């Protein structure tokens, strides 16, 4: 750290005091703490550069890297590459891998199409192979060439996700393709964090192949063990935490799980980022995923920004003066290879020309994982100490150039079309309509109590997708088991709403009783989605004026009839014909609101007394392998004899509404039953223990 000057202020006035006597002050010395002064300078430069990049609609990662270059030991020397800086930077990588794990739950992996996986594997194979050949032509050792080849083949998920989202291109064909490919590339890069020290150590320190094999085997066993044990432990932990409904406790629990997993893998000789990635995968498959991501994002962004600052501190600007032409040539070669191979493989797999070229421009920069993996390359491996600086300059340069290519990918693709084939294929936006995803053209339900579930039933009947957020864990789990897209989370968190597709939603419904929560959600959502209908449920009209002032499209009162009115209003806003709405409302009224009484009871709600008019509820029952009903059909199970109706059956993630009587029950099936609490208890006993034979007596004669 560059020694900071001590600023000394001496005051020795000679004037009359308050008591008429002359007084003097002793000299006082004010010393600025060097660490705090460096932090102030770092924050000031980072904020300034971030504001400039944001004004230019460019991602912030290059801004952090430039801040590190400018203030680092090779720049103005305001910051030093200390152990504290490296420690905090390392935690930025750990949290990055954790949030990446959230994206790779088993369900998420199933959503990614097979041709995206083939595309990602072909890109890495071809680009890493070409990189290996070129690096070997320079005479560098082959283990380093293999490692650098993989690094240069990776793309930036952060740039793709953030910049395409801001440009409104994430749901277009090239946006969906590049996001899936970059995520898969990141997943395939995770083992590099685990194997890099051993792989490069094999070359630099003479370690044997048996050591490499042992590390690979040990890593596989650790992954399997943590996955099997962690799922049960983490699920139970967050169930208990969610019951307390304390936001700070939830955040602390997320950090506890992340740090514990990282510590466990590091303690057995593996990379700490592997444990963080597994913790993210475990939580990504639960209903807590979106709340976890919203809670961890501030920590991740701050520490990740520090990581990129630390990367910039490693770079020596003098390299540009000494070997600038080498760095520039390397950037051009790397990006040319990535653009041409991506476009060629895309076309070979059947993508239209516009999608292929736009995907090629978006995937051209080397990703942030390339910067992270460069930290694993020891100086002893490089043929020349300056070689590492040159490669680092190429990666940073590709990131800077890539932000421009992503920003203008449509213009560049259009220029290629006009140059090569003015009357050729139409752009992909015209040829292919964006395929609706899980979070596109949907309705967001804030609250999944009685009103929220009533609306969900109407949306289902009209084929309109929805996603719901609720803080009642028992209700969320019951609905999740039944196949409803319901997640645990605080809907007043704007980042959480964005995570479930706020920017692409058709409408939002606030179904909470607490009007303060409704006002908070409105105040945060309306500034970012001025065009979206927002419907609000209230107990009375006491806050009608304030809700309307904040942008509520419609405000609907409570009671069952209010639920019916809110559903009718929502369907009208979404464009459902008025005649159909009227018929559905009449059917619900004719059935004595039976549809609106079918709700999952909250875990904290008491069982209603026998005198209550609306005692029926929904209950999810999962059949264990030893359940008596396995092998029986629904008709043979005779649940109607105890007063229950089967409204849905979930099997292997597929939900069937109103299953046929001849459906045979299997182990793992989840039945959604409707009835009074007493009838549901009898039905559950019948499913688990079987039908008890009636008591018979033998009469004489």
C-alpha positions as CSV (number, residue, x, y, z in Angstrom):
1,X,0.0,0.0,0.0
2,X,1.4,3.4,-0.9
3,X,2.0,5.3,2.3
4,X,-0.5,8.1,2.7
5,X,0.5,11.5,3.9
6,X,-0.5,12.5,7.4
7,X,-2.5,15.7,7.4
8,X,-1.7,17.8,10.5
9,X,-3.8,20.8,11.6
10,X,-2.3,23.1,14.3
11,X,-4.5,25.7,15.9
12,X,-3.1,28.2,18.4
13,X,-5.3,31.2,18.6
14,X,-4.6,34.0,21.0
15,X,-7.7,35.8,21.8
16,X,-10.0,36.3,24.7
17,X,-11.9,33.4,26.0
18,X,-15.4,33.3,27.3
19,X,-14.2,34.2,30.7
20,X,-12.2,37.2,29.4
21,X,-8.9,35.4,29.7
22,X,-6.6,34.5,26.8
23,X,-6.5,30.8,26.0
24,X,-4.5,28.6,23.7
25,X,-5.2,25.3,22.1
26,X,-2.6,22.6,21.9
27,X,-1.6,21.3,18.5
28,X,-3.9,18.5,17.3
29,X,-3.0,15.9,14.7
30,X,-5.6,14.4,12.4
31,X,-4.5,11.3,10.6
32,X,-6.5,9.7,7.8
33,X,-6.6,5.9,8.1
34,X,-4.8,4.6,5.0
35,X,-7.2,1.7,4.6
36,X,-10.3,3.9,4.9
37,X,-8.8,6.5,2.6
38,X,-8.1,3.8,0.0
39,X,-11.6,2.5,0.3
40,X,-13.1,6.0,-0.2
41,X,-10.9,6.5,-3.3
42,X,-11.9,3.0,-4.7
43,X,-15.6,3.7,-4.1
44,X,-15.4,7.1,-5.7
45,X,-13.7,5.8,-8.8
46,X,-15.9,2.7,-9.1
47,X,-19.1,4.9,-8.8
48,X,-17.8,7.3,-11.4
49,X,-16.9,4.6,-13.9
50,X,-20.1,2.7,-13.2
51,X,-22.1,5.8,-13.9
52,X,-20.3,6.4,-17.2
53,X,-20.8,2.8,-18.3
54,X,-24.4,2.8,-17.2
55,X,-25.0,6.0,-19.2
56,X,-23.5,4.2,-22.2
57,X,-25.8,1.2,-21.5
58,X,-22.8,-1.0,-21.0
59,X,-22.3,-3.7,-18.4
60,X,-20.4,-2.8,-15.2
61,X,-17.8,-5.6,-15.2
62,X,-15.3,-3.7,-17.4
63,X,-15.8,-0.6,-15.2
64,X,-14.7,-2.6,-12.2
65,X,-11.7,-4.0,-14.0
66,X,-10.7,-0.5,-15.2
67,X,-11.0,0.8,-11.7
68,X,-8.6,-2.0,-10.5
69,X,-6.1,-1.1,-13.3
70,X,-6.2,2.6,-12.6
71,X,-5.9,2.3,-8.8
72,X,-3.8,-0.8,-8.5
73,X,-0.1,-1.2,-7.8
74,X,0.7,-1.0,-11.5
75,X,-1.4,2.2,-12.0
76,X,-1.6,5.1,-9.6
77,X,-0.7,2.7,-6.7
78,X,-3.6,3.8,-4.5
79,X,-4.4,0.1,-3.8
80,X,-2.2,-2.8,-3.1
81,X,-2.8,-6.5,-3.8
82,X,-3.1,-7.4,-0.2
83,X,-4.2,-10.7,1.4
84,X,-7.4,-8.9,2.6
85,X,-8.3,-7.8,-0.9
86,X,-7.7,-11.3,-2.3
87,X,-9.8,-12.9,0.5
88,X,-12.8,-10.7,-0.2
89,X,-12.4,-11.2,-3.9
90,X,-12.4,-15.0,-3.5
91,X,-15.7,-14.7,-1.7
92,X,-17.1,-12.9,-4.7
93,X,-16.3,-15.9,-6.8
94,X,-17.8,-18.2,-4.2
95,X,-21.1,-16.3,-4.2
96,X,-21.0,-16.2,-8.0
97,X,-20.8,-20.0,-8.1
98,X,-23.6,-20.2,-5.5
99,X,-26.0,-18.1,-7.6
100,X,-25.0,-20.1,-10.7
101,X,-25.9,-23.3,-8.8
102,X,-29.4,-21.8,-8.2
103,X,-29.9,-21.8,-12.0
104,X,-29.0,-25.5,-12.3
105,X,-31.6,-27.3,-10.2
106,X,-32.6,-30.7,-11.8
107,X,-35.8,-29.1,-13.0
108,X,-33.9,-26.3,-14.7
109,X,-31.5,-28.7,-16.4
110,X,-34.5,-30.6,-17.8
111,X,-35.8,-27.3,-19.3
112,X,-32.7,-26.7,-21.4
113,X,-33.2,-28.4,-24.7
114,X,-31.0,-31.2,-25.9
115,X,-29.8,-29.2,-28.9
116,X,-28.6,-26.4,-26.6
117,X,-26.4,-29.0,-24.8
118,X,-25.0,-30.3,-28.1
119,X,-24.4,-26.7,-29.2
120,X,-22.5,-25.9,-25.9
121,X,-20.4,-29.1,-26.1
122,X,-19.5,-28.5,-29.8
123,X,-18.6,-24.8,-29.1
124,X,-16.3,-25.7,-26.2
125,X,-14.8,-28.6,-28.1
126,X,-14.1,-26.7,-31.3
127,X,-13.0,-23.5,-29.8
128,X,-10.9,-25.1,-27.1
129,X,-9.2,-27.3,-29.7
130,X,-8.4,-24.4,-32.0
131,X,-7.1,-22.4,-29.0
132,X,-4.9,-25.4,-28.0
133,X,-3.4,-25.6,-31.5
134,X,-2.6,-21.9,-31.7
135,X,-1.1,-21.8,-28.2
136,X,1.0,-24.9,-28.9
137,X,2.3,-23.2,-32.0
138,X,3.8,-20.6,-29.7
139,X,5.8,-23.3,-28.0
140,X,4.0,-23.2,-24.7
141,X,3.7,-26.4,-22.6
142,X,0.6,-28.5,-23.5
143,X,-1.0,-28.6,-20.0
144,X,-1.1,-24.8,-20.0
145,X,-2.3,-24.9,-23.6
146,X,-5.2,-27.2,-22.7
147,X,-6.2,-25.0,-19.8
148,X,-6.0,-21.8,-21.7
149,X,-8.0,-23.3,-24.6
150,X,-10.9,-24.1,-22.3
151,X,-10.7,-20.6,-20.7
152,X,-10.9,-18.8,-24.1
153,X,-13.8,-21.0,-25.1
154,X,-16.0,-19.8,-22.3
155,X,-18.6,-17.0,-22.7
156,X,-19.9,-14.4,-20.3
157,X,-23.2,-15.3,-18.6
158,X,-23.3,-12.0,-16.7
159,X,-23.0,-9.9,-19.9
160,X,-25.5,-12.1,-21.8
161,X,-28.1,-12.1,-19.0
162,X,-27.8,-8.5,-17.9
163,X,-27.3,-6.7,-21.2
164,X,-29.8,-8.7,-23.3
165,X,-32.4,-8.3,-20.6
166,X,-31.9,-4.5,-20.6
167,X,-32.1,-4.5,-24.4
168,X,-35.3,-6.6,-24.3
169,X,-33.7,-9.4,-26.3
170,X,-33.5,-12.2,-23.7
171,X,-36.7,-13.9,-24.9
172,X,-35.9,-13.6,-28.6
173,X,-34.5,-16.7,-30.3
174,X,-30.8,-15.6,-30.1
175,X,-31.3,-14.5,-26.5
176,X,-32.8,-17.8,-25.4
177,X,-30.1,-19.7,-27.2
178,X,-27.1,-17.7,-25.9
179,X,-28.4,-17.7,-22.3
180,X,-28.8,-21.5,-22.3
181,X,-25.4,-22.0,-24.0
182,X,-23.6,-19.7,-21.6
183,X,-25.2,-21.3,-18.6
184,X,-24.2,-24.8,-19.8
185,X,-20.6,-23.5,-20.4
186,X,-20.5,-22.2,-16.9
187,X,-21.7,-25.6,-15.6
188,X,-19.0,-27.4,-17.6
189,X,-16.4,-24.9,-16.3
190,X,-17.2,-25.7,-12.6
191,X,-14.9,-28.8,-12.6
192,X,-12.0,-26.6,-13.8
193,X,-12.1,-24.8,-10.5
194,X,-11.7,-28.1,-8.8
195,X,-9.1,-29.6,-11.1
196,X,-7.0,-26.5,-12.0
197,X,-4.5,-26.6,-9.1
198,X,-3.8,-30.3,-9.7
199,X,-3.8,-30.1,-13.5
200,X,-1.3,-27.2,-13.6
201,X,0.6,-28.6,-10.6
202,X,1.2,-31.7,-12.6
203,X,3.2,-29.7,-15.0
204,X,4.8,-27.2,-12.6
205,X,5.5,-29.5,-9.6
206,X,5.8,-32.9,-11.2
207,X,2.7,-34.4,-9.6
208,X,1.7,-37.8,-10.9
209,X,-1.4,-38.7,-12.9
210,X,-2.5,-40.9,-10.0
211,X,-2.8,-37.7,-7.9
212,X,-5.0,-36.1,-10.6
213,X,-7.2,-39.3,-10.7
214,X,-7.5,-39.3,-6.9
215,X,-8.7,-35.7,-6.9
216,X,-11.2,-36.3,-9.6
217,X,-12.6,-39.4,-7.8
218,X,-12.7,-37.7,-4.5
219,X,-14.5,-34.7,-6.0
220,X,-17.1,-37.0,-7.5
221,X,-17.7,-38.7,-4.2
222,X,-17.9,-35.4,-2.4
223,X,-20.5,-34.1,-4.9
224,X,-22.6,-37.2,-4.5
225,X,-22.4,-37.2,-0.6
226,X,-23.2,-33.5,-0.3
227,X,-26.0,-33.8,-2.7
228,X,-27.6,-36.7,-0.8
229,X,-27.1,-35.4,2.7
230,X,-27.5,-31.7,1.9
231,X,-31.0,-31.9,0.4
232,X,-32.6,-33.2,3.5
233,X,-30.7,-31.0,5.9
234,X,-31.1,-27.8,3.9
235,X,-34.8,-28.4,3.3
236,X,-35.5,-28.9,7.0
237,X,-33.5,-25.9,7.9
238,X,-35.3,-23.5,5.6
239,X,-38.7,-24.9,6.5
240,X,-38.0,-24.0,10.2
241,X,-36.5,-20.6,9.2
242,X,-39.5,-19.7,7.0
243,X,-41.9,-20.4,9.8
244,X,-40.3,-17.6,11.8
245,X,-41.0,-15.1,9.0
246,X,-37.9,-13.1,9.8
247,X,-36.1,-11.7,6.7
248,X,-32.7,-11.3,8.5
249,X,-32.9,-14.9,9.8
250,X,-33.5,-16.1,6.2
251,X,-30.5,-14.1,4.9
252,X,-28.2,-15.4,7.6
253,X,-29.3,-18.9,6.9
254,X,-28.5,-18.5,3.2
255,X,-25.0,-17.3,4.1
256,X,-24.6,-20.1,6.7
257,X,-25.4,-22.8,4.1
258,X,-23.1,-21.2,1.5
259,X,-20.1,-20.7,3.9
260,X,-20.6,-24.2,5.4
261,X,-20.6,-26.0,2.1
262,X,-17.5,-24.0,0.9
263,X,-15.7,-24.8,4.2
264,X,-16.6,-28.6,3.9
265,X,-15.2,-29.0,0.4
266,X,-12.1,-26.9,1.2
267,X,-11.4,-28.8,4.4
268,X,-11.0,-32.1,2.4
269,X,-8.7,-30.6,-0.2
270,X,-11.3,-29.5,-2.8
271,X,-12.1,-26.1,-4.1
272,X,-14.4,-24.0,-1.9
273,X,-16.3,-22.8,-5.0
274,X,-17.4,-26.4,-5.6
275,X,-19.2,-26.5,-2.2
276,X,-20.9,-23.2,-2.9
277,X,-22.1,-24.4,-6.3
278,X,-23.6,-27.6,-4.8
279,X,-25.3,-25.5,-2.1
280,X,-26.9,-23.4,-4.8
281,X,-28.0,-26.5,-6.8
282,X,-29.7,-27.9,-3.6
283,X,-31.6,-24.7,-2.9
284,X,-32.4,-24.2,-6.6
285,X,-34.7,-27.2,-6.5
286,X,-36.8,-25.8,-3.6
287,X,-39.6,-23.3,-3.4
288,X,-37.2,-20.9,-1.7
289,X,-35.0,-20.4,-4.8
290,X,-36.2,-16.9,-5.8
291,X,-36.1,-15.5,-2.3
292,X,-32.6,-16.9,-1.8
293,X,-31.4,-15.3,-5.0
294,X,-32.9,-12.0,-4.0
295,X,-31.3,-12.1,-0.5
296,X,-27.8,-13.1,-1.7
297,X,-27.6,-10.8,-4.7
298,X,-26.4,-7.6,-2.8
299,X,-23.6,-9.6,-1.1
300,X,-22.6,-11.2,-4.4
301,X,-22.6,-8.0,-6.4
302,X,-20.5,-6.1,-3.9
303,X,-17.9,-8.9,-3.5
304,X,-17.9,-9.8,-7.2
305,X,-17.2,-6.2,-8.0
306,X,-14.3,-6.3,-5.6
307,X,-13.1,-9.5,-7.4
308,X,-13.1,-7.8,-10.8
309,X,-11.2,-4.8,-9.2
310,X,-8.6,-7.3,-7.9
311,X,-8.3,-8.8,-11.4
312,X,-7.7,-5.3,-12.8
313,X,-5.0,-4.8,-10.1
314,X,-3.1,-7.8,-11.5
315,X,-2.8,-6.2,-15.0
316,X,0.2,-4.1,-15.8
317,X,-0.7,-1.3,-18.2
318,X,3.0,-1.2,-19.2
319,X,2.2,-4.4,-21.2
320,X,0.2,-2.4,-23.6
321,X,3.2,-0.1,-24.3
322,X,5.6,-3.0,-24.6
323,X,3.4,-5.7,-26.3
324,X,0.3,-3.8,-27.3
325,X,0.3,-5.1,-30.8
326,X,0.4,-8.7,-29.4
327,X,-2.6,-8.0,-27.1
328,X,-4.6,-6.4,-29.9
329,X,-3.8,-9.2,-32.3
330,X,-4.7,-11.8,-29.7
331,X,-8.1,-10.1,-29.1
332,X,-8.9,-10.0,-32.8
333,X,-7.9,-13.7,-33.3
334,X,-9.9,-14.9,-30.2
335,X,-13.0,-13.0,-31.1
336,X,-12.8,-13.9,-34.8
337,X,-12.5,-17.6,-34.0
338,X,-15.4,-17.4,-31.5
339,X,-17.7,-15.5,-33.9
340,X,-17.0,-17.7,-36.9
341,X,-17.3,-21.0,-35.1
342,X,-20.4,-20.0,-33.2
343,X,-22.2,-18.8,-36.4
344,X,-21.0,-21.9,-38.3
345,X,-22.2,-24.4,-35.7
346,X,-25.5,-22.6,-35.3
347,X,-26.2,-22.8,-39.0
348,X,-25.1,-26.5,-39.0
349,X,-27.6,-27.2,-36.2
350,X,-30.5,-25.6,-38.2
351,X,-30.6,-22.1,-36.8
352,X,-31.6,-19.3,-39.2
353,X,-29.0,-16.9,-40.3
354,X,-30.0,-13.9,-38.1
355,X,-30.1,-16.0,-35.0
356,X,-26.8,-17.6,-35.8
357,X,-24.9,-14.3,-36.3
358,X,-26.6,-12.5,-33.4
359,X,-25.7,-15.4,-31.1
360,X,-22.1,-15.3,-32.4
361,X,-21.7,-11.7,-31.5
362,X,-23.2,-12.1,-28.1
363,X,-21.0,-15.2,-27.2
364,X,-17.8,-13.6,-28.6
365,X,-16.2,-12.2,-25.4
366,X,-14.4,-14.4,-23.0
367,X,-16.5,-14.8,-19.8
368,X,-15.9,-13.8,-16.2
369,X,-15.1,-17.4,-15.4
370,X,-12.0,-16.9,-17.6
371,X,-10.8,-14.1,-15.4
372,X,-11.6,-16.2,-12.3
373,X,-9.7,-19.2,-13.6
374,X,-6.7,-17.1,-14.5
375,X,-6.1,-16.6,-10.8
376,X,-5.4,-20.4,-10.5
377,X,-2.4,-20.2,-13.0
378,X,0.9,-20.1,-11.0
379,X,3.7,-17.9,-12.2
380,X,6.0,-21.0,-12.5
381,X,3.8,-22.4,-15.3
382,X,4.3,-19.5,-17.7
383,X,7.3,-19.7,-20.1
384,X,7.8,-16.0,-19.4
385,X,6.4,-13.9,-16.5
386,X,5.0,-11.4,-19.0
387,X,3.0,-14.0,-20.8
388,X,0.4,-14.1,-18.1
389,X,-0.1,-10.3,-18.3
390,X,-0.5,-10.6,-22.1
391,X,-3.2,-13.3,-21.8
392,X,-5.0,-11.3,-19.1
393,X,-5.0,-8.2,-21.3
394,X,-6.5,-10.3,-24.1
395,X,-9.4,-11.5,-21.8
396,X,-10.0,-8.0,-20.5
397,X,-9.9,-6.5,-24.0
398,X,-12.4,-9.1,-25.2
399,X,-14.8,-8.2,-22.4
400,X,-14.6,-4.5,-23.3
401,X,-15.0,-5.2,-27.1
402,X,-17.7,-7.8,-26.3
403,X,-19.9,-5.2,-24.6
404,X,-20.0,-3.2,-27.8
405,X,-20.7,-6.2,-30.0
406,X,-23.6,-7.3,-27.7
407,X,-25.0,-3.8,-27.6
408,X,-25.1,-3.6,-31.4
409,X,-25.6,-7.3,-32.3
410,X,-28.8,-6.5,-34.2
411,X,-27.2,-3.7,-36.2
412,X,-24.2,-5.9,-37.1
413,X,-26.4,-8.8,-38.1
414,X,-28.5,-6.5,-40.2
415,X,-25.4,-5.1,-41.9
416,X,-24.3,-8.6,-42.8
417,X,-27.8,-9.4,-44.2
418,X,-27.8,-6.2,-46.3
419,X,-24.2,-6.9,-47.6
420,X,-24.6,-10.6,-48.4
421,X,-28.2,-11.2,-49.3
422,X,-30.5,-8.2,-49.3
423,X,-33.5,-10.4,-50.3
424,X,-32.5,-13.4,-48.2
425,X,-33.9,-14.7,-44.9
426,X,-35.9,-12.4,-42.7
427,X,-34.7,-11.5,-39.3
428,X,-35.4,-14.1,-36.6
429,X,-38.0,-11.8,-34.9
430,X,-40.1,-12.0,-38.0
431,X,-39.5,-15.7,-38.8
432,X,-40.0,-17.1,-35.3
433,X,-42.3,-15.7,-32.6
434,X,-40.7,-15.8,-29.1
435,X,-41.7,-19.1,-27.5
436,X,-43.4,-18.4,-24.2
437,X,-41.2,-19.4,-21.3
438,X,-42.1,-20.2,-17.7
439,X,-42.0,-16.5,-16.9
440,X,-43.5,-14.8,-20.0
441,X,-47.0,-13.5,-20.8
442,X,-48.1,-14.7,-17.4
443,X,-49.8,-13.3,-14.3
444,X,-48.0,-12.7,-11.0
445,X,-50.1,-13.4,-7.9
446,X,-48.7,-11.7,-4.8
447,X,-50.2,-13.9,-2.1
448,X,-51.6,-17.4,-2.5
449,X,-54.3,-17.5,0.2
450,X,-57.9,-18.0,-0.6
451,X,-58.2,-15.1,-3.0
452,X,-54.9,-15.9,-4.8
453,X,-55.9,-19.6,-5.3
454,X,-59.4,-18.6,-6.5
455,X,-57.7,-16.5,-9.2
456,X,-55.3,-19.3,-10.1
457,X,-58.2,-21.7,-10.8
458,X,-59.8,-19.1,-13.2
459,X,-56.5,-18.6,-14.9
460,X,-56.0,-22.3,-15.3
461,X,-59.5,-22.7,-16.9
462,X,-58.6,-20.0,-19.5
463,X,-55.1,-21.4,-20.2
464,X,-53.3,-18.3,-18.8
465,X,-50.0,-19.1,-17.1
466,X,-49.3,-17.7,-13.6
467,X,-46.7,-17.7,-10.9
468,X,-47.4,-17.0,-7.2
469,X,-45.4,-15.8,-4.2
470,X,-46.3,-16.4,-0.6
471,X,-44.6,-16.4,2.8
472,X,-46.8,-19.1,4.3
473,X,-44.5,-22.1,4.1
474,X,-47.2,-24.8,4.7
475,X,-49.4,-23.4,2.0
476,X,-46.4,-23.0,-0.5
477,X,-45.3,-26.6,0.1
478,X,-48.8,-28.0,-0.3
479,X,-49.4,-26.0,-3.5
480,X,-45.9,-26.9,-4.8
481,X,-46.6,-30.6,-4.3
482,X,-49.8,-30.3,-6.2
483,X,-47.9,-28.8,-9.2
484,X,-48.9,-25.2,-8.8
485,X,-46.1,-22.7,-9.7
486,X,-45.9,-21.2,-6.2
487,X,-42.7,-20.0,-4.5
488,X,-41.7,-18.9,-1.1
489,X,-40.7,-15.2,-1.1
490,X,-41.5,-11.6,-0.1
491,X,-43.4,-10.0,-3.0
492,X,-42.5,-6.5,-1.8
493,X,-38.9,-7.3,-2.9
494,X,-38.6,-5.8,-6.4
495,X,-35.6,-8.0,-7.4
496,X,-37.7,-11.1,-6.5
497,X,-40.5,-9.9,-8.7
498,X,-38.1,-9.3,-11.5
499,X,-36.8,-12.8,-11.0
500,X,-40.2,-14.3,-11.6
501,X,-40.7,-12.3,-14.8
502,X,-42.1,-8.9,-13.8
503,X,-40.8,-7.3,-16.9
504,X,-42.7,-9.8,-19.1
505,X,-45.8,-10.3,-17.1
506,X,-49.3,-9.5,-18.5
507,X,-50.7,-8.4,-15.1
508,X,-50.0,-8.4,-11.4
509,X,-52.5,-9.1,-8.6
510,X,-51.9,-8.1,-5.0
511,X,-54.0,-10.4,-2.9
512,X,-52.6,-9.6,0.6
513,X,-54.9,-8.4,3.5
514,X,-52.2,-6.0,4.8
515,X,-52.8,-2.7,2.9
516,X,-49.3,-1.5,3.9
517,X,-47.7,-4.4,2.0
518,X,-50.0,-3.6,-1.0
519,X,-48.9,0.1,-1.0
520,X,-45.2,-0.9,-0.8
521,X,-45.5,-3.3,-3.7
522,X,-47.4,-0.7,-5.8
523,X,-44.8,2.0,-5.1
524,X,-42.0,-0.3,-6.3
525,X,-43.6,-2.0,-9.3
526,X,-45.5,0.9,-10.9
527,X,-42.3,3.0,-11.7
528,X,-40.8,0.0,-13.7
529,X,-44.0,-1.3,-15.3
530,X,-46.2,1.7,-16.0
531,X,-48.1,-0.3,-18.7
532,X,-49.0,-3.3,-16.7
533,X,-52.5,-3.8,-15.1
534,X,-52.2,-4.1,-11.3
535,X,-55.2,-5.3,-9.4
536,X,-55.4,-5.0,-5.6
537,X,-57.5,-6.8,-3.1
538,X,-58.5,-4.8,0.1
539,X,-60.7,-5.4,3.1
540,X,-62.5,-2.1,2.6
541,X,-62.3,1.1,0.6
542,X,-60.4,3.0,3.3
543,X,-57.3,3.3,1.2
544,X,-58.9,3.5,-2.2
545,X,-57.6,7.0,-3.0
546,X,-54.0,6.2,-2.0
547,X,-54.0,2.9,-3.9
548,X,-55.3,4.6,-7.0
549,X,-52.7,7.4,-6.6
550,X,-49.9,4.9,-6.6
551,X,-51.2,3.3,-9.8
552,X,-53.6,0.5,-9.0
553,X,-55.7,-0.3,-12.1
554,X,-58.5,-1.8,-10.1
555,X,-59.2,-2.0,-6.3
556,X,-61.6,-4.9,-5.3
557,X,-63.1,-5.5,-1.8
558,X,-63.0,-8.7,0.2
559,X,-65.5,-11.7,0.6
560,X,-66.2,-14.6,-1.7
561,X,-68.1,-12.3,-4.1
562,X,-65.1,-10.0,-4.1
563,X,-63.0,-13.0,-5.3
564,X,-65.4,-13.6,-8.0
565,X,-65.4,-9.9,-9.1
566,X,-61.6,-9.8,-9.0
567,X,-61.4,-12.9,-11.2
568,X,-63.9,-11.5,-13.7
569,X,-62.0,-8.2,-13.8
570,X,-58.7,-9.9,-14.3
571,X,-60.0,-12.0,-17.2
572,X,-61.5,-9.0,-18.8
573,X,-58.2,-7.1,-18.6
574,X,-56.4,-10.1,-20.1
575,X,-58.8,-10.1,-23.1
576,X,-61.1,-13.0,-22.3
577,X,-64.5,-12.5,-24.0
578,X,-67.2,-11.1,-21.8
579,X,-69.7,-13.8,-22.6
580,X,-67.3,-16.5,-21.4
581,X,-66.6,-14.6,-18.2
582,X,-70.3,-14.2,-17.5
583,X,-70.9,-18.0,-18.1
584,X,-68.1,-18.9,-15.7
585,X,-69.3,-16.5,-13.0
586,X,-72.8,-17.9,-13.3
587,X,-71.6,-21.5,-13.0
588,X,-69.6,-20.7,-9.9
589,X,-72.7,-19.0,-8.3
590,X,-74.9,-22.0,-9.3
591,X,-72.4,-24.4,-7.6
592,X,-72.6,-22.4,-4.3
593,X,-69.0,-21.1,-4.7
594,X,-67.6,-24.7,-4.5
595,X,-64.7,-23.7,-6.8
596,X,-63.8,-20.8,-4.5
597,X,-63.8,-23.0,-1.4
598,X,-61.2,-25.3,-2.8
599,X,-58.1,-23.9,-1.2
600,X,-55.0,-25.1,0.6
601,X,-55.2,-24.3,4.3
602,X,-52.4,-22.4,5.9
603,X,-50.3,-24.2,8.4
604,X,-51.2,-21.6,11.0
605,X,-54.9,-21.6,10.3
606,X,-57.1,-23.4,12.8
607,X,-59.6,-26.1,11.7
608,X,-63.0,-24.5,11.3
609,X,-65.8,-25.6,13.6
610,X,-68.6,-27.9,12.3
611,X,-70.9,-24.9,12.2
612,X,-68.7,-23.0,9.7
613,X,-70.3,-22.6,6.3
614,X,-67.1,-23.1,4.3
615,X,-65.2,-26.0,5.9
616,X,-64.0,-27.8,2.7
617,X,-60.4,-27.5,1.8
618,X,-57.7,-29.1,-0.4
619,X,-55.0,-31.5,0.9
620,X,-52.0,-33.1,-0.9
621,X,-51.3,-36.7,0.0
622,X,-48.2,-38.4,-1.3
623,X,-48.3,-42.2,-1.5
624,X,-45.3,-43.9,0.1
625,X,-44.0,-47.3,-1.2
626,X,-45.9,-49.2,1.5
627,X,-49.2,-47.4,1.1
628,X,-52.2,-49.8,0.8
629,X,-53.7,-48.0,-2.2
630,X,-50.7,-48.7,-4.5
631,X,-51.9,-50.8,-7.4
632,X,-55.6,-49.8,-6.9
633,X,-57.5,-47.6,-9.3
634,X,-59.1,-44.4,-8.1
635,X,-62.5,-46.1,-8.5
636,X,-61.4,-49.1,-6.3
637,X,-60.0,-46.7,-3.7
638,X,-63.6,-45.5,-3.2
639,X,-62.6,-42.1,-1.8
640,X,-66.1,-40.8,-2.6
641,X,-67.4,-43.2,0.1
642,X,-65.8,-41.0,2.7
643,X,-67.0,-37.7,1.1
644,X,-63.8,-36.7,-0.7
645,X,-63.2,-35.8,-4.4
646,X,-59.9,-36.2,-6.2
647,X,-59.3,-32.9,-8.0
648,X,-55.7,-33.7,-9.4
649,X,-53.0,-36.3,-9.5
650,X,-49.3,-35.4,-9.8
651,X,-46.9,-38.1,-11.2
652,X,-43.2,-37.5,-12.0
653,X,-43.7,-33.8,-12.2
654,X,-46.8,-34.0,-14.5
655,X,-50.1,-32.8,-13.1
656,X,-53.4,-34.2,-14.3
657,X,-56.6,-32.4,-13.4
658,X,-59.7,-34.5,-12.7
659,X,-58.0,-37.9,-13.3
660,X,-60.1,-40.7,-14.7
661,X,-61.6,-43.3,-12.3
662,X,-59.6,-46.1,-14.0
663,X,-56.2,-44.4,-13.1
664,X,-54.0,-46.9,-11.3
665,X,-52.1,-45.5,-8.3
666,X,-48.4,-45.8,-8.0
667,X,-45.7,-45.2,-5.4
668,X,-44.8,-41.5,-5.3
669,X,-48.1,-40.2,-6.7
670,X,-49.5,-37.1,-5.1
671,X,-53.2,-36.9,-4.8
672,X,-55.0,-33.6,-4.3
673,X,-58.2,-34.2,-2.4
674,X,-61.2,-31.9,-1.6
675,X,-63.4,-32.3,1.4
676,X,-63.9,-31.4,5.1
677,X,-61.0,-32.0,7.5
678,X,-62.7,-35.0,8.9
679,X,-63.4,-36.5,5.5
680,X,-59.8,-35.8,4.4
681,X,-58.5,-37.6,7.5
682,X,-60.6,-40.7,6.7
683,X,-59.5,-40.6,3.1
684,X,-55.8,-40.4,4.1
685,X,-56.3,-43.4,6.4
686,X,-57.9,-45.4,3.6
687,X,-55.1,-44.6,1.2
688,X,-52.3,-45.4,3.6
689,X,-53.8,-48.3,5.7
690,X,-56.5,-49.6,3.4
691,X,-60.2,-50.2,3.7
692,X,-61.0,-51.8,7.0
693,X,-63.3,-54.8,6.6
694,X,-66.7,-54.4,8.2
695,X,-67.4,-56.2,11.4
696,X,-69.6,-59.3,10.8
697,X,-71.4,-61.6,13.1
698,X,-72.6,-65.2,12.6
699,X,-76.3,-65.5,13.7
700,X,-77.6,-68.9,14.9
701,X,-80.0,-70.7,12.7
